[in-house]
Amino acid sequence: MKKQQPQISEDKILETSWELLGEEGIEKFSLRRLADRLGIQAPSLYWYFKSKQNLYQRLSNQVSKMILEKFHSEGDWKEQLTGLAVTVRSVLSRYPCSTQLMMMTLPHEPDIIRFTNRMLLCVESTPLEQEQKMQVVTTLVNYVFYFVLDDYQHERNVSAILKDQGALPGEEMIRLLDSMSESEAGLFRRMFKNGLFELMGTDGAFEFGLKLILLGIEQVIKEQEK
């Protein structure tokens, strides 16, 4: 007797995957946990996805499609790259673990390819060599990926400390820093006590890092035009 396809949609699987990723993180994510949440047997998922990696590819494709739909920046290459970076950060921040997924998958899905192509179009008008253009978009997107990932991981670390200890170890940190010499931790200590590390993950920090990248690209272009 021929097996019947389970009564569940691909969209529902993807939607539930995002919910599970948001609750437990990518480290605990598994097809078995996903099947349990959906109320089906794990083998039923293979009607839709050949493997967990195949599911990850589809989730990354969803993220890429959302970026493409949200990105409408015009102007010169700097304005386009700025708009792109802001859009990517915004979308990644909305989808839990999406940064990890984008870093773990290959451009083997239609919208991931379209996203990559759109990034390259941002710098197509520049006099850079083709390999340099690829390096530009790779550097930019890696900056955004790691900025979002670092902010995500920081929030998880803070939540874990609050859960275990009930408060952040601010006083313990200050005592540790005060026990260290000026040469070992002087600058770090002053920056910590002045609250400068609280700027990490903010819009201002993101914009400053982006500015550094764009200035670097602009300098390379000026050198090539000489």
C-alpha positions as protocol buffer text, in pm:
chain_id: "A"
residue {
  index: 1
  type: MET
  ca { x: 0 y: 0 z: 0 }
}
residue {
  index: 2
  type: LYS
  ca { x: 140 y: 339 z: -100 }
}
residue {
  index: 3
  type: LYS
  ca { x: 228 y: 572 z: 188 }
}
residue {
  index: 4
  type: GLN
  ca { x: 24 y: 892 z: 208 }
}
residue {
  index: 5
  type: GLN
  ca { x: 186 y: 1232 z: 231 }
}
residue {
  index: 6
  type: PRO
  ca { x: 139 y: 1379 z: 580 }
}
residue {
  index: 7
  type: GLN
  ca { x: -126 y: 1651 z: 614 }
}
residue {
  index: 8
  type: ILE
  ca { x: 104 y: 1944 z: 681 }
}
residue {
  index: 9
  type: SER
  ca { x: 236 y: 2227 z: 465 }
}
residue {
  index: 10
  type: GLU
  ca { x: 588 y: 2338 z: 392 }
}
residue {
  index: 11
  type: ASP
  ca { x: 498 y: 2690 z: 506 }
}
residue {
  index: 12
  type: LYS
  ca { x: 387 y: 2552 z: 843 }
}
residue {
  index: 13
  type: ILE
  ca { x: 716 y: 2364 z: 880 }
}
residue {
  index: 14
  type: LEU
  ca { x: 915 y: 2679 z: 809 }
}
residue {
  index: 15
  type: GLU
  ca { x: 701 y: 2890 z: 1043 }
}
residue {
  index: 16
  type: THR
  ca { x: 738 y: 2638 z: 1325 }
}
residue {
  index: 17
  type: SER
  ca { x: 1112 y: 2613 z: 1259 }
}
residue {
  index: 18
  type: TRP
  ca { x: 1150 y: 2987 z: 1325 }
}
residue {
  index: 19
  type: GLU
  ca { x: 949 y: 2953 z: 1646 }
}
residue {
  index: 20
  type: LEU
  ca { x: 1168 y: 2668 z: 1768 }
}
residue {
  index: 21
  type: LEU
  ca { x: 1489 y: 2850 z: 1676 }
}
residue {
  index: 22
  type: GLY
  ca { x: 1370 y: 3154 z: 1869 }
}
residue {
  index: 23
  type: GLU
  ca { x: 1293 y: 2951 z: 2180 }
}
residue {
  index: 24
  type: GLU
  ca { x: 1587 y: 2711 z: 2196 }
}
residue {
  index: 25
  type: GLY
  ca { x: 1855 y: 2839 z: 1960 }
}
residue {
  index: 26
  type: ILE
  ca { x: 2019 y: 2658 z: 1674 }
}
residue {
  index: 27
  type: GLU
  ca { x: 2230 y: 2440 z: 1905 }
}
residue {
  index: 28
  type: LYS
  ca { x: 1926 y: 2245 z: 2025 }
}
residue {
  index: 29
  type: PHE
  ca { x: 1737 y: 2250 z: 1697 }
}
residue {
  index: 30
  type: SER
  ca { x: 1667 y: 1909 z: 1545 }
}
residue {
  index: 31
  type: LEU
  ca { x: 1417 y: 1754 z: 1307 }
}
residue {
  index: 32
  type: ARG
  ca { x: 1292 y: 1537 z: 1593 }
}
residue {
  index: 33
  type: ARG
  ca { x: 1216 y: 1842 z: 1809 }
}
residue {
  index: 34
  type: LEU
  ca { x: 1054 y: 2008 z: 1509 }
}
residue {
  index: 35
  type: ALA
  ca { x: 837 y: 1703 z: 1441 }
}
residue {
  index: 36
  type: ASP
  ca { x: 730 y: 1690 z: 1806 }
}
residue {
  index: 37
  type: ARG
  ca { x: 626 y: 2055 z: 1793 }
}
residue {
  index: 38
  type: LEU
  ca { x: 429 y: 1989 z: 1474 }
}
residue {
  index: 39
  type: GLY
  ca { x: 267 y: 1680 z: 1623 }
}
residue {
  index: 40
  type: ILE
  ca { x: 396 y: 1446 z: 1354 }
}
residue {
  index: 41
  type: GLN
  ca { x: 654 y: 1169 z: 1324 }
}
residue {
  index: 42
  type: ALA
  ca { x: 1006 y: 1281 z: 1231 }
}
residue {
  index: 43
  type: PRO
  ca { x: 1016 y: 1072 z: 909 }
}
residue {
  index: 44
  type: SER
  ca { x: 717 y: 1271 z: 782 }
}
residue {
  index: 45
  type: LEU
  ca { x: 941 y: 1577 z: 748 }
}
residue {
  index: 46
  type: TYR
  ca { x: 1139 y: 1399 z: 478 }
}
residue {
  index: 47
  type: TRP
  ca { x: 842 y: 1438 z: 245 }
}
residue {
  index: 48
  type: TYR
  ca { x: 942 y: 1806 z: 234 }
}
residue {
  index: 49
  type: PHE
  ca { x: 1309 y: 1825 z: 329 }
}
residue {
  index: 50
  type: LYS
  ca { x: 1575 y: 1566 z: 259 }
}
residue {
  index: 51
  type: SER
  ca { x: 1781 y: 1669 z: 561 }
}
residue {
  index: 52
  type: LYS
  ca { x: 1825 y: 1935 z: 827 }
}
residue {
  index: 53
  type: GLN
  ca { x: 2075 y: 2108 z: 598 }
}
residue {
  index: 54
  type: ASN
  ca { x: 1812 y: 2115 z: 324 }
}
residue {
  index: 55
  type: LEU
  ca { x: 1572 y: 2282 z: 569 }
}
residue {
  index: 56
  type: TYR
  ca { x: 1841 y: 2532 z: 666 }
}
residue {
  index: 57
  type: GLN
  ca { x: 1889 y: 2617 z: 299 }
}
residue {
  index: 58
  type: ARG
  ca { x: 1518 y: 2692 z: 262 }
}
residue {
  index: 59
  type: LEU
  ca { x: 1511 y: 2906 z: 576 }
}
residue {
  index: 60
  type: SER
  ca { x: 1810 y: 3105 z: 447 }
}
residue {
  index: 61
  type: ASN
  ca { x: 1630 y: 3146 z: 118 }
}
residue {
  index: 62
  type: GLN
  ca { x: 1335 y: 3297 z: 306 }
}
residue {
  index: 63
  type: VAL
  ca { x: 1565 y: 3547 z: 476 }
}
residue {
  index: 64
  type: SER
  ca { x: 1727 y: 3640 z: 144 }
}
residue {
  index: 65
  type: LYS
  ca { x: 1386 y: 3694 z: -12 }
}
residue {
  index: 66
  type: MET
  ca { x: 1282 y: 3922 z: 275 }
}
residue {
  index: 67
  type: ILE
  ca { x: 1602 y: 4127 z: 236 }
}
residue {
  index: 68
  type: LEU
  ca { x: 1535 y: 4170 z: -135 }
}
residue {
  index: 69
  type: GLU
  ca { x: 1178 y: 4282 z: -68 }
}
residue {
  index: 70
  type: LYS
  ca { x: 1286 y: 4538 z: 192 }
}
residue {
  index: 71
  type: PHE
  ca { x: 1588 y: 4679 z: 8 }
}
residue {
  index: 72
  type: HIS
  ca { x: 1497 y: 4971 z: -219 }
}
residue {
  index: 73
  type: SER
  ca { x: 1797 y: 5201 z: -184 }
}
residue {
  index: 74
  type: GLU
  ca { x: 1905 y: 5399 z: -488 }
}
residue {
  index: 75
  type: GLY
  ca { x: 2192 y: 5643 z: -542 }
}
residue {
  index: 76
  type: ASP
  ca { x: 2565 y: 5589 z: -577 }
}
residue {
  index: 77
  type: TRP
  ca { x: 2751 y: 5281 z: -462 }
}
residue {
  index: 78
  type: LYS
  ca { x: 2800 y: 5416 z: -107 }
}
residue {
  index: 79
  type: GLU
  ca { x: 2430 y: 5490 z: -62 }
}
residue {
  index: 80
  type: GLN
  ca { x: 2336 y: 5149 z: -198 }
}
residue {
  index: 81
  type: LEU
  ca { x: 2583 y: 4961 z: 22 }
}
residue {
  index: 82
  type: THR
  ca { x: 2468 y: 5160 z: 325 }
}
residue {
  index: 83
  type: GLY
  ca { x: 2104 y: 5083 z: 251 }
}
residue {
  index: 84
  type: LEU
  ca { x: 2187 y: 4720 z: 194 }
}
residue {
  index: 85
  type: ALA
  ca { x: 2379 y: 4686 z: 521 }
}
residue {
  index: 86
  type: VAL
  ca { x: 2098 y: 4851 z: 719 }
}
residue {
  index: 87
  type: THR
  ca { x: 1838 y: 4626 z: 554 }
}
residue {
  index: 88
  type: VAL
  ca { x: 2034 y: 4306 z: 613 }
}
residue {
  index: 89
  type: ARG
  ca { x: 2086 y: 4395 z: 979 }
}
residue {
  index: 90
  type: SER
  ca { x: 1716 y: 4476 z: 1022 }
}
residue {
  index: 91
  type: VAL
  ca { x: 1594 y: 4149 z: 867 }
}
residue {
  index: 92
  type: LEU
  ca { x: 1849 y: 3931 z: 1045 }
}
residue {
  index: 93
  type: SER
  ca { x: 1752 y: 4086 z: 1378 }
}
residue {
  index: 94
  type: ARG
  ca { x: 1390 y: 3984 z: 1320 }
}
residue {
  index: 95
  type: TYR
  ca { x: 1456 y: 3618 z: 1244 }
}
residue {
  index: 96
  type: PRO
  ca { x: 1615 y: 3420 z: 1531 }
}
residue {
  index: 97
  type: CYS
  ca { x: 1939 y: 3243 z: 1439 }
}
residue {
  index: 98
  type: SER
  ca { x: 1909 y: 3367 z: 1080 }
}
residue {
  index: 99
  type: THR
  ca { x: 2269 y: 3492 z: 1087 }
}
residue {
  index: 100
  type: GLN
  ca { x: 2397 y: 3146 z: 1177 }
}
residue {
  index: 101
  type: LEU
  ca { x: 2179 y: 2993 z: 906 }
}
residue {
  index: 102
  type: MET
  ca { x: 2310 y: 3232 z: 641 }
}
residue {
  index: 103
  type: MET
  ca { x: 2667 y: 3147 z: 743 }
}
residue {
  index: 104
  type: MET
  ca { x: 2599 y: 2773 z: 740 }
}
residue {
  index: 105
  type: THR
  ca { x: 2441 y: 2751 z: 395 }
}
residue {
  index: 106
  type: LEU
  ca { x: 2556 y: 2777 z: 35 }
}
residue {
  index: 107
  type: PRO
  ca { x: 2407 y: 2997 z: -241 }
}
residue {
  index: 108
  type: HIS
  ca { x: 2216 y: 2704 z: -390 }
}
residue {
  index: 109
  type: GLU
  ca { x: 1867 y: 2858 z: -359 }
}
residue {
  index: 110
  type: PRO
  ca { x: 1708 y: 3109 z: -603 }
}
residue {
  index: 111
  type: ASP
  ca { x: 1665 y: 3399 z: -362 }
}
residue {
  index: 112
  type: ILE
  ca { x: 2009 y: 3352 z: -208 }
}
residue {
  index: 113
  type: ILE
  ca { x: 2151 y: 3383 z: -561 }
}
residue {
  index: 114
  type: ARG
  ca { x: 1934 y: 3690 z: -628 }
}
residue {
  index: 115
  type: PHE
  ca { x: 2051 y: 3845 z: -301 }
}
residue {
  index: 116
  type: THR
  ca { x: 2417 y: 3787 z: -387 }
}
residue {
  index: 117
  type: ASN
  ca { x: 2363 y: 3927 z: -736 }
}
residue {
  index: 118
  type: ARG
  ca { x: 2193 y: 4237 z: -593 }
}
residue {
  index: 119
  type: MET
  ca { x: 2487 y: 4297 z: -362 }
}
residue {
  index: 120
  type: LEU
  ca { x: 2727 y: 4282 z: -655 }
}
residue {
  index: 121
  type: LEU
  ca { x: 2513 y: 4527 z: -852 }
}
residue {
  index: 122
  type: CYS
  ca { x: 2570 y: 4785 z: -577 }
}
residue {
  index: 123
  type: VAL
  ca { x: 2935 y: 4815 z: -677 }
}
residue {
  index: 124
  type: GLU
  ca { x: 2910 y: 4731 z: -1047 }
}
residue {
  index: 125
  type: SER
  ca { x: 2954 y: 5098 z: -1142 }
}
residue {
  index: 126
  type: THR
  ca { x: 3285 y: 5128 z: -955 }
}
residue {
  index: 127
  type: PRO
  ca { x: 3623 y: 5089 z: -1132 }
}
residue {
  index: 128
  type: LEU
  ca { x: 3715 y: 4798 z: -906 }
}
residue {
  index: 129
  type: GLU
  ca { x: 3826 y: 4466 z: -1052 }
}
residue {
  index: 130
  type: GLN
  ca { x: 3569 y: 4186 z: -1047 }
}
residue {
  index: 131
  type: GLU
  ca { x: 3745 y: 3998 z: -767 }
}
residue {
  index: 132
  type: GLN
  ca { x: 3763 y: 4323 z: -569 }
}
residue {
  index: 133
  type: LYS
  ca { x: 3390 y: 4375 z: -608 }
}
residue {
  index: 134
  type: MET
  ca { x: 3329 y: 4028 z: -470 }
}
residue {
  index: 135
  type: GLN
  ca { x: 3563 y: 4107 z: -181 }
}
residue {
  index: 136
  type: VAL
  ca { x: 3375 y: 4430 z: -110 }
}
residue {
  index: 137
  type: VAL
  ca { x: 3035 y: 4263 z: -75 }
}
residue {
  index: 138
  type: THR
  ca { x: 3185 y: 3971 z: 118 }
}
residue {
  index: 139
  type: THR
  ca { x: 3353 y: 4207 z: 365 }
}
residue {
  index: 140
  type: LEU
  ca { x: 3037 y: 4413 z: 406 }
}
residue {
  index: 141
  type: VAL
  ca { x: 2802 y: 4122 z: 460 }
}
residue {
  index: 142
  type: ASN
  ca { x: 3047 y: 3952 z: 698 }
}
residue {
  index: 143
  type: TYR
  ca { x: 3060 y: 4272 z: 902 }
}
residue {
  index: 144
  type: VAL
  ca { x: 2681 y: 4280 z: 928 }
}
residue {
  index: 145
  type: PHE
  ca { x: 2661 y: 3907 z: 1004 }
}
residue {
  index: 146
  type: TYR
  ca { x: 2911 y: 3924 z: 1287 }
}
residue {
  index: 147
  type: PHE
  ca { x: 2765 y: 4246 z: 1427 }
}
residue {
  index: 148
  type: VAL
  ca { x: 2419 y: 4089 z: 1453 }
}
residue {
  index: 149
  type: LEU
  ca { x: 2559 y: 3758 z: 1576 }
}
residue {
  index: 150
  type: ASP
  ca { x: 2768 y: 3926 z: 1846 }
}
residue {
  index: 151
  type: ASP
  ca { x: 2467 y: 4125 z: 1967 }
}
residue {
  index: 152
  type: TYR
  ca { x: 2251 y: 3811 z: 1970 }
}
residue {
  index: 153
  type: GLN
  ca { x: 2511 y: 3613 z: 2163 }
}
residue {
  index: 154
  type: HIS
  ca { x: 2562 y: 3897 z: 2411 }
}
residue {
  index: 155
  type: GLU
  ca { x: 2190 y: 3904 z: 2488 }
}
residue {
  index: 156
  type: ARG
  ca { x: 2192 y: 3528 z: 2542 }
}
residue {
  index: 157
  type: ASN
  ca { x: 2492 y: 3554 z: 2773 }
}
residue {
  index: 158
  type: VAL
  ca { x: 2325 y: 3828 z: 2977 }
}
residue {
  index: 159
  type: SER
  ca { x: 2004 y: 3624 z: 3002 }
}
residue {
  index: 160
  type: ALA
  ca { x: 2200 y: 3318 z: 3116 }
}
residue {
  index: 161
  type: ILE
  ca { x: 2384 y: 3516 z: 3386 }
}
residue {
  index: 162
  type: LEU
  ca { x: 2061 y: 3674 z: 3509 }
}
residue {
  index: 163
  type: LYS
  ca { x: 1898 y: 3332 z: 3523 }
}
residue {
  index: 164
  type: ASP
  ca { x: 2187 y: 3174 z: 3716 }
}
residue {
  index: 165
  type: GLN
  ca { x: 2286 y: 3462 z: 3943 }
}
residue {
  index: 166
  type: GLY
  ca { x: 1985 y: 3695 z: 3946 }
}
residue {
  index: 167
  type: ALA
  ca { x: 2203 y: 3996 z: 3861 }
}
residue {
  index: 168
  type: LEU
  ca { x: 2490 y: 4095 z: 3635 }
}
residue {
  index: 169
  type: PRO
  ca { x: 2836 y: 4056 z: 3792 }
}
residue {
  index: 170
  type: GLY
  ca { x: 2916 y: 4429 z: 3766 }
}
residue {
  index: 171
  type: GLU
  ca { x: 3074 y: 4465 z: 4111 }
}
residue {
  index: 172
  type: GLU
  ca { x: 3270 y: 4142 z: 4068 }
}
residue {
  index: 173
  type: MET
  ca { x: 3401 y: 4270 z: 3734 }
}
residue {
  index: 174
  type: ILE
  ca { x: 3511 y: 4599 z: 3888 }
}
residue {
  index: 175
  type: ARG
  ca { x: 3688 y: 4417 z: 4173 }
}
residue {
  index: 176
  type: LEU
  ca { x: 3868 y: 4199 z: 3921 }
}
residue {
  index: 177
  type: LEU
  ca { x: 3976 y: 4498 z: 3714 }
}
residue {
  index: 178
  type: ASP
  ca { x: 4089 y: 4690 z: 4024 }
}
residue {
  index: 179
  type: SER
  ca { x: 4304 y: 4393 z: 4123 }
}
residue {
  index: 180
  type: MET
  ca { x: 4496 y: 4415 z: 3795 }
}
residue {
  index: 181
  type: SER
  ca { x: 4779 y: 4654 z: 3719 }
}
residue {
  index: 182
  type: GLU
  ca { x: 4763 y: 4958 z: 3493 }
}
residue {
  index: 183
  type: SER
  ca { x: 4967 y: 4787 z: 3222 }
}
residue {
  index: 184
  type: GLU
  ca { x: 4743 y: 4479 z: 3231 }
}
residue {
  index: 185
  type: ALA
  ca { x: 4400 y: 4640 z: 3230 }
}
residue {
  index: 186
  type: GLY
  ca { x: 4423 y: 5017 z: 3272 }
}
residue {
  index: 187
  type: LEU
  ca { x: 4261 y: 5124 z: 2946 }
}
residue {
  index: 188
  type: PHE
  ca { x: 4006 y: 4845 z: 2960 }
}
residue {
  index: 189
  type: ARG
  ca { x: 3918 y: 4940 z: 3320 }
}
residue {
  index: 190
  type: ARG
  ca { x: 3861 y: 5306 z: 3235 }
}
residue {
  index: 191
  type: MET
  ca { x: 3646 y: 5222 z: 2933 }
}
residue {
  index: 192
  type: PHE
  ca { x: 3444 y: 4971 z: 3135 }
}
residue {
  index: 193
  type: LYS
  ca { x: 3380 y: 5212 z: 3421 }
}
residue {
  index: 194
  type: ASN
  ca { x: 3282 y: 5485 z: 3175 }
}
residue {
  index: 195
  type: GLY
  ca { x: 3020 y: 5256 z: 3024 }
}
residue {
  index: 196
  type: LEU
  ca { x: 3176 y: 5252 z: 2678 }
}
residue {
  index: 197
  type: PHE
  ca { x: 3119 y: 4878 z: 2639 }
}
residue {
  index: 198
  type: GLU
  ca { x: 2747 y: 4944 z: 2666 }
}
residue {
  index: 199
  type: LEU
  ca { x: 2769 y: 5106 z: 2322 }
}
residue {
  index: 200
  type: MET
  ca { x: 2835 y: 4765 z: 2167 }
}
residue {
  index: 201
  type: GLY
  ca { x: 2545 y: 4654 z: 1951 }
}
residue {
  index: 202
  type: THR
  ca { x: 2393 y: 5002 z: 1923 }
}
residue {
  index: 203
  type: ASP
  ca { x: 2295 y: 5182 z: 1603 }
}
residue {
  index: 204
  type: GLY
  ca { x: 2582 y: 5425 z: 1656 }
}
residue {
  index: 205
  type: ALA
  ca { x: 2837 y: 5146 z: 1679 }
}
residue {
  index: 206
  type: PHE
  ca { x: 2696 y: 4981 z: 1367 }
}
residue {
  index: 207
  type: GLU
  ca { x: 2703 y: 5304 z: 1169 }
}
residue {
  index: 208
  type: PHE
  ca { x: 3062 y: 5382 z: 1273 }
}
residue {
  index: 209
  type: GLY
  ca { x: 3185 y: 5038 z: 1169 }
}
residue {
  index: 210
  type: LEU
  ca { x: 3003 y: 5070 z: 839 }
}
residue {
  index: 211
  type: LYS
  ca { x: 3162 y: 5411 z: 784 }
}
residue {
  index: 212
  type: LEU
  ca { x: 3509 y: 5262 z: 831 }
}
residue {
  index: 213
  type: ILE
  ca { x: 3440 y: 4997 z: 567 }
}
residue {
  index: 214
  type: LEU
  ca { x: 3301 y: 5249 z: 316 }
}
residue {
  index: 215
  type: LEU
  ca { x: 3596 y: 5484 z: 367 }
}
residue {
  index: 216
  type: GLY
  ca { x: 3831 y: 5194 z: 305 }
}
residue {
  index: 217
  type: ILE
  ca { x: 3654 y: 5103 z: -19 }
}
residue {
  index: 218
  type: GLU
  ca { x: 3657 y: 5467 z: -128 }
}
residue {
  index: 219
  type: GLN
  ca { x: 4033 y: 5487 z: -66 }
}
residue {
  index: 220
  type: VAL
  ca { x: 4096 y: 5178 z: -279 }
}
residue {
  index: 221
  type: ILE
  ca { x: 3889 y: 5329 z: -561 }
}
residue {
  index: 222
  type: LYS
  ca { x: 4083 y: 5658 z: -543 }
}
residue {
  index: 223
  type: GLU
  ca { x: 4413 y: 5468 z: -561 }
}
residue {
  index: 224
  type: GLN
  ca { x: 4294 y: 5280 z: -869 }
}
residue {
  index: 225
  type: GLU
  ca { x: 4186 y: 5597 z: -1042 }
}
residue {
  index: 226
  type: LYS
  ca { x: 4532 y: 5759 z: -1011 }
}
